[in-house]
Amino acid sequence: MDYKRERCNIIAFRLSDVEKSKVEARLILSGLPKGEYYRKSVLGQEVKVVAGDYMSNRVAIVLERILEQIKEGNTKEEVLLTELIKQLLEVKENAPV
């Protein structure tokens, strides 16, 4: 174990498949590294997905990933794909006009 690291403690927890897909969808759209996303979420800090040029690029990347999975017929990721689409629609509804 590297004791010189600032963050040397590990926290693990279990999720259902649906919960995991929801978390992964939000993580993807946040654009944050996993560790930062989890730390902010667990500590009750705001994790915000903001519309704009950066968000447009993130959405384009996510949509490309969804399209690739659909073309490959990957039903294993179906729950995640559905959650990504739901999250994208939520971002669109909350975007400033």
Secondary structure, DSSP 8 states (H G I E B T S, - for coil): --TTSS----------HHHHHHHHHHHHHHT--HHHHHHHHHTT-------SHHHHHHHHHHHHHHHHHHHTT-GGGHHHHHHHHHHHHHHHHHS--
